[in-house]
């Protein structure tokens, strides 16, 4: 967002041509102390409260980097990426060492005799085991390939002997058929979750920029009130000085003098209130950025008052559909509902588990024959599970999962519809607010010019005080209206950027 320094809503100080040739010299004497007092007050206040200039673009960038919602979204994105990495690592070969030694126990156990009686015998064994296992999961089928080598030694201390039982090498493949394959679904859902979190981070940044826009124009409004109050105070001080002189000359009545004194007192009160509002607005901005408020007041620099780009409705809708996280998250929820439907149907349905393997195995009193002369080993196992009677459990749960999937699809459709409606409404508002800002700028300038003319006319005695007061009120009112329209202008643009996640000024995605 490009920012250019614009003229302030009202000038910081105002030099009004109250002193004209031919006026009484004593008038100059009365005005000069007021001017010096104003200058001293300005310098003194500047020394007491430091100020820092802030632009809308600067505040948006800082909020997009440090707002708490952005930090939360970034952490969630990191967590999703780590979960996806863990899934990828889980599909790589795994190697585990399993050992159990010593495994010593001494006890007595019952032994059935040939005549049916029971005898108790002392048992003292040390049964140790060590194995090395390598495994590889296959995501597409849900099967597992494993390669293992293991050795078991049993020491019988009662009989004073030992035995070895080992498998130097065994290759096994286990494959469930018709079973739920979680790995296959995770391969679809986990990358999608990362994409959703990436877009949520971009959306959080756009939301922080939108909040920063709101806080910035809170500061603009407060600073505007300060400027109005300072100008009014300076003007009323000078007008009151002039009125005192004219009252002494009998040119105005006591009521006009009291009215001007009232206006001066009100301006002083308004200035105090405006400075308090500036402090509150500055503190709110510091809170948004996660910084401590150190009593440094912020001074807003107004942004450029025109976005030199046309926002096409069809293109904006396309950007929203492809970039908003809510739409992608709704699609993700639909996919998760389909996953649950598939799980229920397969977990409660027929299942076949196949296990096949071959290798070498041997047991002996010595260790060397296990590795030098092992025997062949073959494994083939097929397990069938076929539900016969479940009283309608599978049907009910499958129907419930299908209902959840239908709801997720409808939520996805409604989400896209609601966002599209909001975007179209904002685009209509954008067209209107641009024209409103153009007219508000003209009205503000005309109201300011009218006040300057009325002030000079009052100094010359051409108009009554009531007309000057009305002109001043009109200037203040239209200055506030201009700031309000400027706020609506930039807030609407920030909403459009948030809804489409697109920087229309630079014509690029937000965050790039």
N, C-alpha and C positions, 0 to 999 in steps of 0.2 A: 504494500500500500504506500503510494507516494504521498508525502505530506509537504505542503508549502505553507509558509507563514503568511497568514492573512491579517488584515487590519483587525484590531480588537473590536469586540462588540461595542465597547465604549472606550474612549481614550483614557489612559492612565491618569493624566492630569489635564486640566482644561484651562486654556488661556482665553478668557472672554474679553471683548473690547468694551469694558465698562467705562474706561476713562477716555474721554474725547476732549479735543481742544475746546476751550471755553468753559469747562466745568471749574468749580471752585477749587482752589489749590488745597484747601483743607481736606478735600476728599482724598487726594493722594496721600496725605499724611495719615489718614485713617486706614487706608487700604494696605499700605506698605507693611505695617506690623502684622496684618493678617497673613500676607503672602509669606513673610519670613517665618511666621509660626507654622504655616503649612509645610514649608520646606524642612524646618527643623523636625516637625512631627514625622514626615516621610523618612528622613534619614534615620531618626531614632528608631522607628518601627522596623526598618530594614535591618538595623544592627541587632535588634532583639530577636527577630524571627527570621532565620535563614529560609530562602526559597529555592526551589529547584524546578526547572522547566520540564514538563513531560508532554510527549506527543501521543496521539492515539495509536499510531503504529508501534511506537516503543512499548506502550503499556500492553497492547495485544500480544506482542512477541514475548514479553516477560511472563505474562499470565499463561500463555500457551506452553511455556516451559516449566513453570513452577507451581501452578495451581494444584490443590490437593487432589482434585478429580483426575488431573493429568497424571500425577504420580501414581495414583491407584490403577489407572488404565495401563500405564507402562509396566507396573509390577505384574498385572494379570497377563499381559502379552509375554513377558519373560517366562512366567509360569507355564503358559501354553506352549512356548517354544521348547522349554525343558521337557515337558511331557511328550512332545513329538520326538525329541531327541532320544528320550528313554525308550520310546516305542521302536525307533530305528535300531538302537543298541540291542534291544531284546530280540530282534530278528537275526542278529549276528551269532556265530557259534559261541557257545558257552562252555566253559571248562570249570569243573568243580572237583575238589579233593575232599573225600569223606573218610574219616578215620574214627575208630572206636577202640582205644587201648589206654590203660588196661580195662578189661571188662570182667573183673574177678568177682566170684561169689562162692560161698560155702554154705550149704544148707542140707536139708534132708527132703527127699521127695518120695511119694508113694509109688510103688510098682506093683501092678497086678500080677499075681501068680497063676500058674496053669490050673490050679484047683479053685480059682475064684477068690482066694484070699488076697489080702493086701499086705505088702511088706514095705518097710521104710528103709531106704538106703541113704548113706551119706554121699553127698555130691560136692565136689570141690573143683571148680573149673575156672579157667581164664580164657574167654572167648573173644579174641581181638579181630578187628577187621580194618582194612584200608582199601580204598577204591578211588579210581580216577575216572571221571565221567565227562564226556563231551556230548553236547546236544545242539540241535539246530531246528528251530521252528520254521514251518512253511506257512506263510500267511495266506496264500491262495487256497490251500486245501485244509488248513488247520491241523495237519499232521506234524509228527515230530520224528526226526532221525537222531538216534543216539549211538554213541560208540563208548564202550566202557572196558576197563581192565580192573580186576579186583582180586583180592587175596584174603582168605580167612584162615586163622590158626586157632586150634582148640587144644588147650593143655588140660589133661585130666590128671589131677594130682593124686587122686585116690588110686587109680590104676597105673599111675606113673608112665603115661604115654602122651603122645601128641599127634595131631593130625592136621594136614593142610588141605584146604579146598579152595581152588582158584579158577578164574577164567582169564587167561592172558588177553583174550580179545573177544568181544561180542558186539555185533552190529545189529541194531533193532530199528524197525520202523513201525510206528503206531499211527493208525489213521481212523478217526471217527467218520462214519458215513451217515448222512442225513442229520448230523448234529449241528448245533449252532456254532458258527465260526466268528468269535469275537474279534480275532485279528483282522479279518477281512473288513469288518465294519469300522474298526479303529483306523484302518488305512484310509478310509473315506472321511471319517469325522474329525480326526486330529488335525490334519492340514487345514480343514475348513474352520476349525476352532481358532487356529493361528490367524487366518485371514480375517475372521470376525473380530478378534482382539486387536489386530492392526487397524482396522477401520474404526473400532471403538476408541482407540488412542487418538486417531485423527479427529474423530467426532468430539472427544473430550477437549482437545486443543481448540477446536472451533467453538465449543461451548464456553471455554475459558475466555476466548477472545470476545465472545458475545457479552459475557459478564463484565469483562474489562471495558467494553464500549459503554455499558450502562454506568459503571463506576466513573468512567472518564467524563461523561456528560453530567453526572452528579457534581463532579468537580467544576465543570464548565458553568453549570447553573449557579453554584455557590460563588465562583469567581466573578461571574457576571453581576451578582447581587453586590459583591464587594466593589466592583467598578462603578456601578450605578450609585452606590452609597457614597463613595469617595467624590464622584463628580457632583452629586447633589449637595454634599456637605460643603465642598469648595464654592459651588455656585451660590448656595444659600448664605454662606458667610459673607461673600462679596455683596450679594443683594441686600442683606441686612445692614451692612455698613452704608450702602448707598441710601437705603430707606431711612436710616437714622438721620443722615444729612438732609434728606428731602423733608422728613418730619419736622426737623428744626426750622426749615424754611417755610413750613406750612403747606407743602405741596401734596402731602398725603395725610390721611387721618390716622388716629391711634389704632383703629382696627386692622389696617393693612400692616402696621409695624408689628403688632402682636401676632398676626398671621405668619409673617416672615420669621419671627422668632420661634413660633411653633414648628414651622417647616425645618428650621435649622436644628432644633432639638430632636425632631423625628429623624432627620438625616444622620445625626450623631448616633442615635440609638440603632438605626438600621445598619450603620457601619459596624458597630460592635457585634450585632447578630450575624452579619455577613461574614465577618472574620471567624466567628465560631463555626459557621457552616463550612467554610473552607478547611478548617482544622479537622472537622468530622469527616469530610469527603476525602481528605488526604489520608487520614487514619484508615478509612475503609479500603483504600487502594493498597496501603502497606499490608493490611491483613490478607487481601487477595493474593498478594505476591509472597506471603509467608515471611514478611520482614517485620522487624520491630519498628514501631513509630517513635522516632527520635526528635519529635517536635519540629521537623523540617516541613514546611508547607510546600505543597506542589502548585505550580502555576501551569495551567493547560495552554498548549499551543494548538490552535484550531487546525483541523485537517483541511485538505483541499475540498471545496464544496461541490465538486462534480466528478463523478466516476465516468470517465470518457470511454464507455463501452455500452453496447446494447446487449441485453440478456434475452436470448431467444427462448421462448417457452418450451418448444419441443426439445431443444438441446438440454435445457435445465432439467426437464423431466427424465431424460435419458441418463444424465449424470446422477440424479438422485437414485434411480432404480439400480444403477450399477455400483454405487459407492456408499449408500447409507448402511450402517451396520445393522439397523433394525430389520431391514429386508433380508439381508443375508442370514441373520440370526433366526428369523422366522423360517427360512428354508432349512437351516440346521435343525431346528426343532421338529420339522416334518420328517427329516431323515432319521432323527433319533426315535421318533414314533414308529417309523418303519422298522428300525432295528429291534425295538421292543416287540413288535408284532412278529417278526421273524424268530426271535428268541423263544417266545411263548409257544409258537407253533412247533418248533423243532424240539425244545426241551420236553414237551409233553407228548410228542409223537413217536413213531417207531425209530429205532436207532440200531446201527450196526457198528461194532468196534472191531477193527482188524489189527492184529499184531503179528508181525513176521520178523524172524531174525535167525542168524546163524553165527557160529563162533567156535571157540575151543574151551574145554573144561576138563578138569582132572582133580582127583583127590588122592592123597598119598601121605604116608608117614614122613616122607622126605620132601624137601622143597624143590629140588632140581627137576624131577619128572614132570611137574606141573607145567614147566616152560619148555622142557626138552622133548617131551612126548605127550602132548595133550590129546584129548579125544574130541571128535567132532560133536558139535551141539547144533540142533535145529529146533526152531520154535515157529509154530503157526497156530494162531488162535483167532477164532471168529465168535464174537458175542452178539447175540440178537436180543433186543428189548422191544417187545411189541405190546402196547397197551391193549387190553381186552375190554375192561370195564372201568371207566373213570367217572361215571354218573354225570357226564356233561361238563366236567371241569375244563378240559381243553377247549371246548367250544365256547364256554362263557368267557374264559380269559382271552381267547383269540378275538372274540367279538369286542371285548373291552379295549384291547389294543388297537383294533381297527377304528373304533370310535375316537380314540385319542389321536390317531393319525388324521382322521377327517377333520377334527377340531384344529389340529396344527395347520392343515392346509387352509382352512378358513381364516385362521388368525393371520397367516402369511398374506392372504388376499386382502384382508381388511387393513393390515399394516401398510401395505403399498398404496391402498386406496386413500387412507387418511393422510399419509405423507404427501401424496400427489395433490390432494385437495388443499392442504396447507401451503404447498409450494405455489399453486396457481393463485391462491388468494394473496400471497406475498408478492408475486409478480405484478398483479393488478395494483396492489398498494405501492409498489416501487414506482410504477409509472405516475401515479398520482402525487406521491411525495416529492418527486423531482420538480413538478410544476409548482407545488406548494412552496418549496424552498426558493424558487426563482421569484415568486410573488412576495414572499416574506422578506427577502433581501431588499426588494424595491420599497416595500412599505416601511421597513426599518430606516432606510436611508432618507425617505421622505419625512418620516416623523422626526428624525434627528435634525433635518434642515428646518422643519417648521419650528422646532423648539429654539434653534439658534435665532431665527427671525423674530419669534415672539419675545425672546429675551432682550434683543436689541431694541425692539419696539417699546417694551416696558421701560427700559432705561431712558428712552426718549420721552416717556410719558404718553405714548400714543395708544396704549391698551391698558385695561385695568389688570390688577394682580390675578383675578380669577382666570383670565384667558391664559396668562403665563402658566398658572398652576395646571390648567387643563392640558396645555401643550407638553409640559413636563411629564404629566401622568401618561399621556399618549406615547411619548418617546420611551418611557420606561416599559410600558405595557407591550409595545411592539418590539422592543429589544428582547424582552423575555419570550415573546411569541416566536421571534426569529431563532433564538437558541433552542426552543422546544422543537421547532421544525427541523433544525439541523440535527438535533438528537434523533428524531424519528427517521430522518434520511439515513444516517449512518447505522442506526440500530436495525433498520430494515435490510440494509445491505449485508450487515453481519449475520442476520438471520438467514438470508439467501445463501451466503457462503457456508453457514453451518449445515443447512439442509441439503446442499449439493456437495459439500466438501470440496468446493472448487474456488480458486482465486480468480475472479472474473477480471480484475484489474490487470494482472499479469498473465491471465489465460493459462493457468497451470494448476495441477492438483494442490490442495492445501497440504502443507508439510514438506513439499519438495524444496 
